[in-house]
Amino acid sequence: MRSDEIKNGQRFQDGTGLTVRVGDIDSTDRVHFSVIVDGKVADHGDMSHAAFVHRFSRIQSVEDTCVRIKRLGYVARGCVRIYGEEFELLSDPFPEHDRVAIRARAKGDSSIRLLRLPVTLVQGDRGQRRSRSV
């Protein structure tokens, strides 16, 4: 990825779900960014361009991501294994504070949970099976 592909205002996410918004890239090729938590700026940071592109993947709008995830099979009435548990999906993916979430019920539990999905983990799952694992 060339430095001109990272632009002010773009959002990126790492494998843990950490979301950042790029501020600028300075003359020493350091990327300055804001850490976004629940839609608000929680912290600021910077790192070398090389480290940034190695750690983060660019994300589209959360709405676009929801559509793409739905095409991968994350839809209501589907089943998925997330965070070591089997879940029945009760909703299609939807935006939740700059992240993607689904409503789900764990097997053997009647309570409904809101599960936030790390976008980069879902991006890596390209299979089209009915039951998914994250």
C-alpha positions in Angstrom: 0.0 0.0 0.0 1.4 3.4 -1.0 1.2 6.3 1.4 -1.1 8.2 -1.0 -3.6 5.4 -0.4 -3.9 6.3 3.3 -5.8 9.6 3.5 -7.1 11.9 6.2 -10.4 10.7 7.5 -10.2 7.1 6.4 -11.1 4.4 8.9 -9.0 1.3 9.6 -9.3 -1.6 11.9 -6.9 -4.2 13.3 -7.5 -7.9 14.1 -8.7 -7.1 17.7 -11.4 -4.7 16.4 -9.5 -1.6 17.3 -10.9 1.2 15.0 -8.8 4.3 14.1 -9.4 7.3 11.9 -6.4 8.7 10.1 -5.5 12.3 10.9 -2.6 12.9 8.6 0.8 11.6 7.5 3.6 13.9 8.3 6.9 14.6 6.4 8.7 11.7 8.3 6.1 9.2 7.0 4.4 8.8 10.4 0.6 8.2 10.4 -1.2 10.1 13.0 -4.6 8.7 14.0 -7.5 8.9 16.5 -8.7 5.8 18.3 -12.5 5.4 18.0 -14.5 3.7 20.7 -18.3 3.7 20.6 -18.3 6.4 17.9 -16.2 8.8 20.0 -12.5 9.7 20.0 -10.9 7.9 22.9 -7.2 8.4 22.3 -4.6 9.6 19.8 -1.6 7.8 18.4 0.9 7.6 15.7 3.2 5.0 14.1 5.4 4.6 11.1 3.6 4.1 7.8 5.1 0.6 7.5 3.8 -0.5 10.9 0.4 1.1 10.3 -0.2 -0.8 7.0 1.1 -4.0 8.5 -1.3 -3.8 11.5 -4.5 -2.1 10.1 -6.9 -2.9 7.2 -9.0 -0.2 5.6 -12.7 -0.5 6.3 -15.5 0.9 4.2 -18.5 2.4 5.8 -20.2 0.2 8.5 -23.3 0.0 6.3 -21.3 -1.3 3.3 -19.6 -3.8 5.6 -22.9 -5.1 6.9 -24.0 -5.8 3.3 -20.8 -7.6 2.6 -21.0 -9.7 5.8 -24.6 -10.6 5.0 -23.5 -11.9 1.6 -21.0 -14.2 3.4 -23.9 -15.9 5.2 -24.2 -14.0 8.5 -28.0 -13.7 8.4 -30.9 -14.3 10.7 -31.6 -18.0 11.3 -28.0 -18.9 10.6 -25.5 -20.5 13.0 -22.1 -19.3 13.9 -19.3 -20.1 16.3 -17.9 -16.9 17.8 -15.6 -16.5 20.8 -15.8 -20.2 21.6 -19.6 -20.5 21.7 -22.2 -21.7 19.2 -24.8 -19.0 18.4 -28.1 -18.9 16.5 -28.2 -15.6 14.7 -31.4 -13.7 15.3 -30.7 -10.7 13.1 -28.9 -9.6 10.0 -25.7 -7.6 10.6 -26.3 -3.9 11.5 -24.2 -0.9 12.5 -23.4 -0.4 16.1 -21.0 2.5 17.0 -18.7 2.2 14.0 -18.7 -1.6 14.3 -20.8 -4.4 13.0 -23.1 -6.3 15.4 -25.6 -9.1 15.3 -28.3 -10.3 17.8 -27.8 -13.9 18.7 -28.7 -16.6 21.2 -26.1 -19.0 22.6 -27.0 -22.7 22.2 -28.8 -23.8 25.4 -29.4 -20.2 26.6 -32.6 -18.3 26.2 -31.1 -14.8 26.6 -30.4 -12.7 23.5 -27.0 -11.1 23.2 -25.6 -8.3 21.1 -22.4 -9.5 19.5 -20.0 -7.0 18.0 -18.0 -8.5 15.1 -14.4 -7.5 14.5 -14.6 -6.5 10.8 -11.1 -7.8 9.9 -11.9 -11.3 11.3 -15.0 -11.5 9.2 -13.1 -10.2 6.1 -10.8 -13.2 6.4 -13.7 -15.7 6.2 -14.4 -16.2 2.5 -16.1 -19.6 2.7 -19.8 -19.9 1.9 -20.7 -22.5 4.5 -24.0 -22.2 6.5 -22.2 -22.6 9.8 -19.4 -20.1 10.4 -16.5 -19.9 12.9 -14.8 -16.7 14.0 
